[in-house]
Amino acid sequence: MTDATTLLATMTDRARGAARTLATLPTAVKARGLLAAAQALRDAAPAILEANASDMAKATAAGLSGAMLDRLKLDTARVASMADGVAAVAALADPVGAVIDESVRPNGLRLRRVRVPIGVIGIIYESRPNVTADAAALAVMAGNAVILRGGSEAIESNRAIQTALVAGLVAEGIPADAAQLVPTTDRAAVGAMLTADGSSGAAAIDLIVPRGGKGLVARVQAEARVPVLAHLDGINHIYVDGSADPAMAKAIVVDAKMRRTGVCGAMETLLIDRAYPDPAGLVAALSAAGCEVRGGPGLRALVPGLTPTTDADWDTEYLDAIASAGLVDGIDGALRFIAAHSSHHTDAIVTADEAVATRFLAEVDSAIVLWNASTQFADGGEFGLGAEIGIATGRLHARGPVALEGLTTYKWVGYGSGQVRG
C-alpha cells in the first residue's frame, strides 16, 4: 500500500464508524451540533481569516486567476455567511426516516420506502474554503460521515474551518470522525479516494462529489470506482425572446454574467432572437458592466467592433468577464442551439410570451431551467435548500442543487403478520 492509500483506508474506517452513529442520532442532537459548530466558526473567525490571508498570498504569488482568487478569498462577511449557512442547515427538516410512500399488498404485507443516509461521502474540491463547512453541515444533518479533500491552494483555510467546526460538533456529542479533512496535499490522496470501493478490505466511500474545475471533474469521472455526483461544466445560456421587455432583459443578462463571474451559475452564452428590437442595447449593457462580448456573425453585423467568436467559444465555460453572444431564429433556433451546446446545468429564457416560455421550460434538458430570472439563482440557498453540496447535472439519483435530500437514499421496510410465499 502507498502512504496515501494507507491514510485513506484509516480515514474511511473511522468515517464508517462515525456514519453508523450518525445514522441513528435524533434530529435534535444533530441540530444542536450544527448550531455549536456555527458558533465555533464565528468564534474562530480571526484564526480563519489569518489562515486565509496566508493562502491568498501564496495563491497570488503562484499566479492564480482572478476568478480562482475570488473563490478562495474570505473576509469577515463571508465567514459570517458561512457560519449562518451551517446554522441554517440545523433548522432544515431532517430527511432521515421520512416515509417516501407506503402501500399495503393484497396479502396484508405493509411496505414503506424510508429515507436513510448514504453512509460515507467523499468531497473533492478546489479553491472554495466555504465548501468545507457547507459539505460537513449537510452531510452530518443527513446522517452521513464526510471525508473532505480540498485544494492545496486553500489548505490553511480548510484546516482552520474544519478544526473549528469539529470542535462544535464534538461539544454536542457528535463523533469527531463525522467530518474529516485529508491532511495532505499529495494528489495521490485523490486517487486513493476515487478507488476506495471497499475491495482492499478497508471501508468504502459510498459517493464522491467533486467540486472544481473541468480538469478535476474529468479526472474524477474517468478514474472513480465509486459512484460520482457531479457536473463537468456550467455552460449556461440566456435566450432573450423577441417579446422580452428590454429593461428586464438587460437587468437579467448583466446580473447573470457579472454578479459573480466565477460561479458555475454564471451565464456564458447570450442568445438573442432576431426579432428582439434592441440587441445592441444588450451588448452595450454587458460592455458597460465590464464584460468582453464576443459576437457571432449576425450580431457583429448589427454591433460592429465585437471580437468574433470561434467555434470553441460556444462550448467554453469562461468563469470570467467574457460572454459569447449570437442571434438565433426564435424559440426553435434557441432550442436547437442549446441542445447542441448546453452542459445541462442552467439555462434561462426572458420573454413576455407564456407559450414560448412553456416550450422552453419543457424542452430544454437541463438540471435548472428559468423563466425571467437570472441564472445566478442556481444555488441551493436561493432554492430554500440551505447550503448545497454541489449542482448535479446527471439524470440519476439527484439533479440540480444537491442538499439534504440528495444526500440520502432509501430502503424498503416491510411489516408483516406471518406472510409466507409458499
Secondary structure, 3 states (H helix, E strand, C coil): CCHHHHHHHHHHHHHHHHHHHHCCCCHHHHHHHHHHHHHHHHHCHHHHHHHHHHHHHHHHHCCCCHHHHHHHCCCHHHHHHHHHHHHHHHCCCCCCCCEEEEEECCCCCEEEEEEEECCEEEEEECCCCHHHHHHHHHHHHCCCEEEEECCHHHHHHHHHHHHHHHHHHHHCCCCHHHEEECCCCCCHHHHHHHCCCCCCCCCCCCEEEEECCHHHHHHHHHHCCCCECCCCCCCEEEEECCCCCHHHHHHHHHHHHHCCCCCCCCEEEEEEECCCCCHHHHHHHHHHCCCEEEECHHHHHHCCCCEECCHHHHHCCCCCCEEEEEEECHHHHHHHHHHHHCCCCEEEEECCCHHHHHHHHHHCCCCEEEECCCHHHCCCCCCCCCCCCEEECCCCCCCEEECCHHHEEEEEEEECCCCCCC
